[in-house]
Amino acid sequence: MSRMPKEKLVLFVDNYPAHLDLFAILLREQKIGEILTAASFHEAKEIIDQRGNEISLLITDYQLGDGNGGDLIRYAKERCENVKTVIITIHEYVEQLAVKLEADGYADKKYLERDLKGVLKSLGFP
């Protein structure tokens, strides 16, 4: 009897509700797995604490109202085995920021749909 592959769990974090809803829809359209959302740094930390061993991908905005995406990436990498991380921002220095934070990928919010497809593919997500 063959086992079905376990669905990947993706955590998407953005403190702007409109972005959270829109980008979560874009992620669901990619059919990459179950999508969880968090509207704050602290909410994301709670999810990581509860389900960290299940999270395959963390996508976070850099600017969060109660923290920043860099600290969240470090927190996730300490607690989630084999998690891939993607930083998103509207600022033009997104590539340099991703390197500094040791994120596995990055996307510019202005071109998120295009950038996200490319970064997901590069990280092995369908």
C-alpha positions in Angstrom: 0.0 0.0 0.0 1.5 3.3 -1.0 1.4 6.4 1.2 0.1 9.7 -0.1 2.7 12.4 0.1 2.1 14.8 3.0 0.8 18.2 1.9 3.3 21.0 2.4 2.4 23.7 4.9 3.1 27.3 4.0 3.0 30.2 6.5 2.4 33.6 4.9 2.9 36.7 7.1 1.9 40.3 6.3 0.4 42.9 8.6 -1.8 44.5 5.9 -5.1 42.6 5.8 -5.6 43.4 2.1 -2.2 42.1 1.2 -2.7 39.0 3.4 -5.9 38.1 1.6 -4.7 38.8 -1.9 -1.4 37.1 -1.6 -2.9 34.1 0.2 -5.2 33.7 -2.8 -2.2 33.8 -5.2 -0.5 31.1 -3.1 -3.6 28.9 -3.1 -3.8 29.3 -6.9 -0.3 27.8 -7.0 -1.5 24.6 -5.3 1.6 24.3 -3.2 -0.1 23.0 -0.1 -2.0 24.2 2.9 -1.7 28.0 3.4 -1.7 29.5 6.9 -1.7 33.2 7.4 -0.6 35.5 10.2 -1.2 39.2 10.5 1.7 40.0 12.9 5.1 38.9 14.0 3.7 37.6 17.3 0.9 35.6 15.6 3.4 34.1 13.2 5.7 33.1 16.2 2.7 31.4 17.9 2.0 29.4 14.7 5.7 28.4 14.4 5.7 27.3 18.0 2.6 25.2 17.5 3.3 23.8 14.0 7.0 24.5 13.3 7.9 20.9 12.6 5.2 20.9 9.8 6.1 24.2 8.1 7.9 23.8 4.7 7.9 27.4 3.6 7.7 30.8 5.4 6.9 33.8 3.2 7.1 37.1 5.2 6.9 40.8 4.6 9.9 42.6 6.0 8.0 45.4 7.6 5.7 44.0 10.2 3.9 46.2 12.7 5.2 44.4 15.8 8.5 43.1 14.5 10.3 42.4 11.3 10.6 39.6 8.8 14.3 39.2 9.4 13.8 38.3 13.0 10.9 36.0 12.0 13.1 34.2 9.5 15.8 33.6 12.1 13.2 32.4 14.6 11.7 30.0 12.1 15.1 28.6 11.0 15.9 27.9 14.6 12.7 26.0 15.2 11.5 24.5 11.8 13.5 21.7 10.4 14.3 22.2 6.6 12.1 25.3 6.3 12.6 27.5 3.2 12.2 31.2 3.7 11.2 34.0 1.4 11.3 37.7 2.2 8.9 40.1 0.4 9.0 43.9 0.5 8.1 46.9 -1.6 11.5 48.4 -1.2 14.0 48.3 -4.0 16.7 46.7 -2.0 14.9 43.4 -1.6 17.7 41.3 -3.1 20.4 42.7 -0.8 18.0 42.3 2.1 17.4 38.6 1.3 21.2 37.9 1.2 21.7 39.7 4.5 18.9 37.8 6.2 20.0 34.5 4.6 16.6 34.0 3.1 16.2 31.3 0.5 14.4 33.6 -1.9 12.8 37.1 -2.3 10.0 38.8 -4.1 9.2 42.4 -4.8 5.7 43.2 -3.7 5.2 45.4 -6.8 5.7 42.3 -8.9 4.7 39.6 -6.4 2.6 37.4 -8.7 5.4 37.1 -11.2 8.3 37.0 -8.7 6.5 34.5 -6.4 6.0 32.0 -9.2 9.7 32.1 -10.0 10.9 31.8 -6.5 8.5 29.0 -5.6 9.7 27.1 -8.7 13.4 27.7 -7.7 12.7 26.3 -4.2 11.1 23.1 -5.5 7.4 24.1 -5.0 5.2 23.3 -7.9 
